[in-house]
Amino acid sequence: MNAAQAFVAEAGVADRDVVKLVAVKAVPRLLLGPKPAPGETADPDETAAPDETGAPDETAAPGESGAAADPNAQAVRGGDAYIIDNVARCSVGFSVEGGFVSAGHCGQEGSTTTAEVGGEQVAQGEFQASSFPTDDFSFIAVNDT
């Protein structure tokens, strides 16, 4: 956590109370590749398919640190793929409270997103704001799934 706190300070965030740092036990891995056999240790040069990486061990509602883990919660992680209006594919930039930030060229305000859960595309969220081409960012609010 010290490295994350140092990063926030170095980034010049004036009000550090608006930044929530959450430690998770899951280690991010690249999108594709083999999963280690039971009992084997993952090779750091290998990667796992997205449904094999596992979600963080704890999830909490905003403002409820230490809440019990929700076995049905799906983590939104940087690099995760999502589908816009059932037509185009983009990836999560980074998660924020209530959703995630992505590129503005990925969709427009009102565009809907889906994500793969258990091998199926399920409703994920909706673009609340999008800026492109002057800037290139968007905010997507996610639903409970």
Contact map, one row per residue, 1 for C-alpha under 8 A:
1111100000000000000010100000000000000000000000000000000000000000000000000000000000000000000000000000000000000000000000000000000000000000000000000
1111110000000000000000000000000000000000000000000000000000000000000000000000000000000000000000000000000000000000000000000000000000000000000000000
1111111000000000000000000000000000000000000000000000000000000000000000000000000000000000000000000000000000000000000000000000000000000000000000000
1111111100000000000010000000000000000000000000000000000000000000000000000000000000000000000000000000000000000000000000000000000000000000000000000
1111111110000000000010000000000000000000000000000000000000000000000000000000000000000000000000000000000000000000000000000000000000000000000000000
0111111111000000000000000000000000000000000000000000000000000000000000000000000000000000000000000000000000000000000000000000000000000000000000000
0011111111100000000000000000000000000000000000000000000000000000000000000000000000000000000000000000000000000000000000000000000000000000000000000
0001111111111001001000000000000000000000000000000000000000000000000000000000000000000000000000000000000000000000000000000000000000000000000000000
0000111111111001000000000000000000000000000000000000000000000000000000000000000000000000000000000000000000000000000000000000000000000000000000000
0000011111111000000000000000000000000000000000000000000000000000000000000000000000000000000000000000000000000000000000000000000000000000000000000
0000001111111000000000000000000000000000000000000000000000000000000000000000000000000000000000000000000000000000000000000000000000000000000000000
0000000111111100000000000000000000000000000000000000000000000000000000000000000000000000000000000000000000000000000000000000000000000000000000000
0000000111111111000000000000000000000000000000000000000000000000000000000000000000000000000000000000000000000000000000000000000000000000000000000
0000000000011111000000000000000000000000000000000000000000000000000000000000000000000000000000000000000000000000000000000000000000000000000000000
0000000000001111111000000000000000000000000000000000000000000000000000000000000000000000000000000000000000000000000000000000000000000000000000000
0000000110001111111000000000000000000000000000000000000000000000000000000000000000000000000000000000000000000000000000000000000000000000000000000
0000000000000011111100000000000000000000000000000000000000000000000000000000000000000000000000000000000000000000000000000000000000000000000000000
0000000000000011111100000000000000000000000000000000000000000000000000000000000000000000000000000000000000000000000000000000000000000000000000000
0000000100000011111110000000000000000000000000000000000000000000000000000000000000000000000000000000000000000000000000000000000000000000000000000
0000000000000000111111000000000000000000000000000000000000000000000000000000000000000000000000000000000000000000000000000000000000000000000000000
1001100000000000001111100000000000000000000000000000000000000000000000000000000000000000000000000000000000000000000000000000000000000000000000000
0000000000000000000111110000000000000000000000000000000000000000000000000000000000000000000000000000000000000000000000000000000000000000000000000
1000000000000000000011111000000000000000000000000000000000000000000000000000000000000000000000000000000000000000000000000000000000000000000000000
0000000000000000000001111110000000000000000000000000000111000000000000000000000000000000000000000000000000000000000000000000000000000000000000000
0000000000000000000000111110000000000000000000000000000110000000000000000000000000000000000000000000000000000000000000000000000000000000000000000
0000000000000000000000011111000000000000000000000000111110000000000000000000000000000000000000000000000000000000000000000000000000000000000000000
0000000000000000000000011111100000000000000000000000100000000000000000000000000000000000000000000000000000000000000000000000000000000000000000000
0000000000000000000000000111110000000000000000000000100000000000000000000000000000000000000000000000000000000000000000000000000000000000000000000
0000000000000000000000000011111000000000000000110000100000000000000000000000000000000000000000000000000000000000000000000000000000000000000000000
0000000000000000000000000001111110000000000000111000000000000000000000000000000000000000000000000000000000000000000000000000000000000000000000000
0000000000000000000000000000111110000000000000111100000000000000000000000000001100000000000000000000000000000000000000000000000000000000000000000
0000000000000000000000000000011111000000000000111100000000000000000000000000000000000000000000000000000000000000000000000000000000000000000000000
0000000000000000000000000000011111100000000001111000000000000000000000000000000000000000000000000000000000000000000000000000000000000000000000000
0000000000000000000000000000000111110000000001111000000000000000000000000000000000000000000000000000000000000000000000000000000000000000000000000
0000000000000000000000000000000011111000010000111001000000000000000000000000000000000000000000000000000000000000000000000000000000000000000000000
0000000000000000000000000000000001111111111000000000000000000000000000000000000000000000000000000000000000000000000000000000000000000000000000000
0000000000000000000000000000000000111111000000000000000000000000000000000000000000000000000000000000000000000000000000000000000000000000000000000
0000000000000000000000000000000000011111000000000000000000000000000000000000000000000000000000000000000000000000000000000000000000000000000000000
0000000000000000000000000000000000011111100000000000000000000000000000000000000000000000000000000000000000000000000000000000000000000000000000000
0000000000000000000000000000000000011111110000000000000000000000000000000000000000000000000000000000000000000000000000000000000000000000000000000
0000000000000000000000000000000000010011111000000000000000000000000000000000000000000000000000000000000000000000000000000000000000000000000000000
0000000000000000000000000000000000110001111101000000000000000000000000000000000000000000000000000000000000000000000000000000000000000000000000000
0000000000000000000000000000000000010000111111100000000000000000000000000000000000000000000000000000000000000000000000000000000000000000000000000
0000000000000000000000000000000000000000011111100000000000000000000000000000000000000000000000000000000000000000000000000000000000000000000000000
0000000000000000000000000000000000000000001111100000000000000000000000000000000000000000000000000000000000000000000000000000000000000000000000000
0000000000000000000000000000000011000000011111110000000000000000000000000000000000000000000000000000000000000000000000000000000000000000000000000
0000000000000000000000000000111111100000001111111000000000000000000000000000000000000000000000000000000000000000000000000000000000000000000000000
0000000000000000000000000000111111100000000001111101100000000000000000000000000000000000000000000000000000000000000000000000000000000000000000000
0000000000000000000000000000011111100000000000111111100000000000000000000000000000000000000000000000000000000000000000000000000000000000000000000
0000000000000000000000000000001100000000000000011111100000000000000000000000000100000000000000000000000000000000000000000000000000000000000000000
0000000000000000000000000000000000000000000000001111110000000000000000000000000000000000000000000000000000000000000011000000000000000000000000000
0000000000000000000000000000000000100000000000011111110000000000000000000000000000000000000000000000000000000000000000000000000000000000000000000
0000000000000000000000000111100000000000000000011111111000000000000000000000000000000000000000000000000000000000000000000000000000000000000000000
0000000000000000000000000100000000000000000000000011111100000000000000000000000000000000000000000000000000000000000000000000000000000000000000000
0000000000000000000000000100000000000000000000000000111110000000000000000110000000000000000000000000000000000000000000000000000000000000000000000
0000000000000000000000011100000000000000000000000000011111100000000000000010000000000000000000000000000000000000000000000000000000000000000000000
0000000000000000000000011100000000000000000000000000001111100000000010000000000000000000000000000000000000000000000000000000000000000000000000000
0000000000000000000000010000000000000000000000000000000111110000011111000000000000000000000000000000000000000000000000000000000000000000000000000
0000000000000000000000000000000000000000000000000000000111111000001111001000000000000000000000000000000000000000000000000000000000000000000000000
0000000000000000000000000000000000000000000000000000000001111111111111000000000000000000000000000000000000000000000000000000000000000000000000000
0000000000000000000000000000000000000000000000000000000000111111101000000000000000000000000000000000000000000000000000000000000000000000000000000
0000000000000000000000000000000000000000000000000000000000011111100000000000000000000000000000001100000000000000000000000000000000000000000000000
0000000000000000000000000000000000000000000000000000000000011111100000000000000000000000000000000000000000000000000000000000000000000000000000000
0000000000000000000000000000000000000000000000000000000000011111111000000000000000000000000000000000000000000000000000000000000000000000000000000
0000000000000000000000000000000000000000000000000000000000011111111000000000000000000000000000000000000000000000000000000000000000000000000000000
0000000000000000000000000000000000000000000000000000000001010001111100000000000000000000000000000000000000000000000000000000000000000000000000000
0000000000000000000000000000000000000000000000000000000001111001111110000000000000000000000000000000000000000000000000000000000000000000000000000
0000000000000000000000000000000000000000000000000000000001110000011111000000000000000000000000000000000000000000000000000000000000000000000000000
0000000000000000000000000000000000000000000000000000000011110000001111100000000000000000000000000000000000000000000000000000000000000000000000000
0000000000000000000000000000000000000000000000000000000001110000000111111000000000000000000000000000000000000000000000000000000000000000000000000
0000000000000000000000000000000000000000000000000000000000000000000011111000000000000000000000000000000000000000000000000000000000000000000000000
0000000000000000000000000000000000000000000000000000000000000000000001111100000000000000000000000000000000000000000000000000000000000000000000001
0000000000000000000000000000000000000000000000000000000000100000000001111110000000000000000000000000000000000000000000000000000000000000000000011
0000000000000000000000000000000000000000000000000000001000000000000000011111000000000000000000000000000000000000000000000000000000000000000000001
0000000000000000000000000000000000000000000000000000001100000000000000001111100000000000000000000000000000000000000000000000000000000000000000000
0000000000000000000000000000000000000000000000000000000000000000000000000111110100000000000100100011000000000000000000000000000000000000000000000
0000000000000000000000000000000000000000000000000000000000000000000000000011111100000000000101100000000000000000000000000000000000000000000000000
0000000000000000000000000000000000000000000000000000000000000000000000000001111100000000001111100000000000000000000000000000000000000000000000000
0000000000000000000000000000001000000000000000000000000000000000000000000000111110000000001111000000000000000000000000000000000000000000000000000
0000000000000000000000000000001000000000000000000100000000000000000000000001111111000000001100000000000000000000000000000000000000000000000000000
0000000000000000000000000000000000000000000000000000000000000000000000000000001111100000111100000000000000000000001000000000000000000000000000000
0000000000000000000000000000000000000000000000000000000000000000000000000000000111110000111100000000000000000000111100000000000000000000000000000
0000000000000000000000000000000000000000000000000000000000000000000000000000000011111111110000000000000000000000111000000000000000000000000000000
0000000000000000000000000000000000000000000000000000000000000000000000000000000001111111110000000000000001100011110000000000000000000000000000000
0000000000000000000000000000000000000000000000000000000000000000000000000000000000111111000000000000000000000011110000000000000000000000000000000
0000000000000000000000000000000000000000000000000000000000000000000000000000000000111111000000000000000000000000110000000000000000000000000000000
0000000000000000000000000000000000000000000000000000000000000000000000000000000000111111100000000000000000000000000000000000000000000000000000000
0000000000000000000000000000000000000000000000000000000000000000000000000000000000111111110000000000000001000000000000000000000000000000000000000
0000000000000000000000000000000000000000000000000000000000000000000000000000000011110011111000000000000001000000000000000000000000000000000000000
0000000000000000000000000000000000000000000000000000000000000000000000000000000011110001111100000000000001000000000000000000000000000000000000000
0000000000000000000000000000000000000000000000000000000000000000000000000000011111000000111110000000010000000000000000000000000000000000000000000
0000000000000000000000000000000000000000000000000000000000000000000000000001111111000000011111100001110000000000000000000000000000000000000000000
0000000000000000000000000000000000000000000000000000000000000000000000000000011000000000001111100001111000000000000000000000000000000000000000000
0000000000000000000000000000000000000000000000000000000000000000000000000000111000000000000111110001110000000000000000000000000000000000000000000
0000000000000000000000000000000000000000000000000000000000000000000000000001110000000000000111111011100000000000000000000000000000000000000000000
0000000000000000000000000000000000000000000000000000000000000000000000000000000000000000000001111111100000000000000000000000000000000000000000000
0000000000000000000000000000000000000000000000000000000000000100000000000000000000000000000000111111000000000000000000000000000000000000000000000
0000000000000000000000000000000000000000000000000000000000000100000000000000000000000000000000011111000000000000000000000000000000000000000011000
0000000000000000000000000000000000000000000000000000000000000000000000000001000000000000000000111111100000000000000000000000100000000000001111000
0000000000000000000000000000000000000000000000000000000000000000000000000001000000000000000111111111110000000000000000000000000000000000001111000
0000000000000000000000000000000000000000000000000000000000000000000000000000000000000000000111110011111000000000000000000000000000000000111100000
0000000000000000000000000000000000000000000000000000000000000000000000000000000000000000001111000001111101000000000000000000000000000000111100000
0000000000000000000000000000000000000000000000000000000000000000000000000000000000000000000010000000111111000000000000000000000001000001110000000
0000000000000000000000000000000000000000000000000000000000000000000000000000000000000000000000000000011111110000000000000000000001111011110000000
0000000000000000000000000000000000000000000000000000000000000000000000000000000000000000000000000000001111110000000000000000000001111001100000000
0000000000000000000000000000000000000000000000000000000000000000000000000000000000010001110000000000011111110000000000000000000000000000010000000
0000000000000000000000000000000000000000000000000000000000000000000000000000000000010000000000000000000111111010000000000000001001000000010000000
0000000000000000000000000000000000000000000000000000000000000000000000000000000000000000000000000000000111111110000000000000001011000000000000000
0000000000000000000000000000000000000000000000000000000000000000000000000000000000000000000000000000000000111110000000000000011111000000000000000
0000000000000000000000000000000000000000000000000000000000000000000000000000000000000000000000000000000000011111000000000000011100000000000000000
0000000000000000000000000000000000000000000000000000000000000000000000000000000000011000000000000000000000111111100000000000011000000000000000000
0000000000000000000000000000000000000000000000000000000000000000000000000000000000011000000000000000000000000111110000000011111000000000000000000
0000000000000000000000000000000000000000000000000000000000000000000000000000000001111100000000000000000000000011111000000011111000000000000000000
0000000000000000000000000000000000000000000000000000000000000000000000000000000001111100000000000000000000000001111100001111100000000000000000000
0000000000000000000000000000000000000000000000000000000000000000000000000000000011100000000000000000000000000000111110011111000000000000000000000
0000000000000000000000000000000000000000000000000000000000000000000000000000000001000000000000000000000000000000011111111100000000000000000000000
0000000000000000000000000000000000000000000000000010000000000000000000000000000000000000000000000000000000000000001111111100000000000000000000000
0000000000000000000000000000000000000000000000000010000000000000000000000000000000000000000000000000000000000000000111110000000000000000000000000
0000000000000000000000000000000000000000000000000000000000000000000000000000000000000000000000000000000000000000000111111000000000000000000000000
0000000000000000000000000000000000000000000000000000000000000000000000000000000000000000000000000000000000000000001111111100000000000000000000000
0000000000000000000000000000000000000000000000000000000000000000000000000000000000000000000000000000000000000000011110111110000000000000000000000
0000000000000000000000000000000000000000000000000000000000000000000000000000000000000000000000000000000000000000011110011111000000000000000000001
0000000000000000000000000000000000000000000000000000000000000000000000000000000000000000000000000000000000000001111000001111100000000000000000101
0000000000000000000000000000000000000000000000000000000000000000000000000000000000000000000000000000000000000001111000000111110000000000000001111
0000000000000000000000000000000000000000000000000000000000000000000000000000000000000000000000000010000000000001110000000011111000000000000111100
0000000000000000000000000000000000000000000000000000000000000000000000000000000000000000000000000000000000001111100000000001111100000000000111000
0000000000000000000000000000000000000000000000000000000000000000000000000000000000000000000000000000000000111111100000000000111111000000011110000
0000000000000000000000000000000000000000000000000000000000000000000000000000000000000000000000000000000000001100000000000000011111000000011110000
0000000000000000000000000000000000000000000000000000000000000000000000000000000000000000000000000000000000011000000000000000001111100000011100000
0000000000000000000000000000000000000000000000000000000000000000000000000000000000000000000000000000001110111000000000000000001111110001111000000
0000000000000000000000000000000000000000000000000000000000000000000000000000000000000000000000000000000110000000000000000000000011111111110000000
0000000000000000000000000000000000000000000000000000000000000000000000000000000000000000000000000000000110000000000000000000000001111111100000000
0000000000000000000000000000000000000000000000000000000000000000000000000000000000000000000000000000000110000000000000000000000000111111000000000
0000000000000000000000000000000000000000000000000000000000000000000000000000000000000000000000000000000000000000000000000000000000111111000000000
0000000000000000000000000000000000000000000000000000000000000000000000000000000000000000000000000000000100000000000000000000000000111111100000000
0000000000000000000000000000000000000000000000000000000000000000000000000000000000000000000000000000001110000000000000000000000001111111110000000
0000000000000000000000000000000000000000000000000000000000000000000000000000000000000000000000000000111110000000000000000000000001110011111000000
0000000000000000000000000000000000000000000000000000000000000000000000000000000000000000000000000000111101100000000000000000001111100001111100000
0000000000000000000000000000000000000000000000000000000000000000000000000000000000000000000000000011110000000000000000000000001111000000111110000
0000000000000000000000000000000000000000000000000000000000000000000000000000000000000000000000000011110000000000000000000000111110000000011111000
0000000000000000000000000000000000000000000000000000000000000000000000000000000000000000000000000111000000000000000000000000111100000000001111100
0000000000000000000000000000000000000000000000000000000000000000000000000000000000000000000000000111000000000000000000000001110000000000000111111
0000000000000000000000000000000000000000000000000000000000000000000000000000000000000000000000000000000000000000000000000011100000000000000011111
0000000000000000000000000000000000000000000000000000000000000000000000001000000000000000000000000000000000000000000000000001000000000000000001111
0000000000000000000000000000000000000000000000000000000000000000000000011100000000000000000000000000000000000000000000000111000000000000000001111
